[in-house]
Amino acid sequence: MQLRPTFYALAILLAISSSACQNEATDPSEAPTSSPVSTAAIPQNAVFDIPAAKITYRFSGVEKGTLTFYFDNYGKRWVRDASFTIMRKITKKERRFWDGTQQVFFEQNERLNKAKEAVRTSSNNNKAMYFGSFSNMEEAQITKSNRFRKLTDAKIAEKTCAVYTTESTGQYYYIWEGITLKMRSDSRTFQATSVELIDEIPAELLKVPEGFEVKE
């Protein structure tokens, strides 16, 4: 897979305005409105095309569970919270984040992480942004490759996505604003269930909880 040049080698709350509310609004200023996507100039080294978001994913396959992905500063900082079951036997809860200078990973399941250790590295691993073999696809690179075929646009979590498939592997990618909202293969599915635009990542998510020992 090809990624955005500055994106080395990576769950989402859907706001739905009910039609009933819309019908009751007599003043246009009171009518529900959706959060607009920023039209500010996108930095040249941006990972994504929007400044910040909280995206919740559901995934299935060998691993089954949920993932919440936060990012701000156009993807230059991110947090990935995952809760999943492997082969219907082992349940894990883990967090990984990149604060711009370091990546930290720790399991939040005391049974599996009795020593309460967190691992820190200076490497921004791209695949860690999402989960397992799922990572973000760069649409500009997809359109330049003859391995991908463009399909009809589709909506995922109320966002209109460009859809691409690879004939050789049978994988499908649904991309919105530079963000992969759905990835599907014969054996696995990774799909956004909600997208919420935010101002920035909550500060507490970019910190190692008290009681954890950080190791290099």
Sequence and secondary structure as in RCSB ss.txt:
>XXXX:A:sequence
MQLRPTFYALAILLAISSSACQNEATDPSEAPTSSPVSTAAIPQNAVFDIPAAKITYRFSGVEKGTLTFYFDNYG
KRWVRDASFTIMRKITKKERRFWDGTQQVFFEQNERLNKAKEAVRTSSNNNKAMYFGSFSNMEEAQITKSNRFRK
LTDAKIAEKTCAVYTTESTGQYYYIWEGITLKMRSDSRTFQATSVELIDEIPAELLKVPEGFEVKE
>XXXX:A:secstr
    TTS           HHHHHH  SGGGS        S   TT SSSSS EEEEEEEESSEEEEEEEEEEGGG
TEEEEEEEEEETTTEEEEEEEEE SS EEEEE  TTT TT EEEEES   GGGGSBTTB    HHHHHH TTEEE
EEEEEETTEEEEEEEETTT  EEEEETTEEEEEE SS EEEEEEEEE SS  GGGGS  TT EEE 
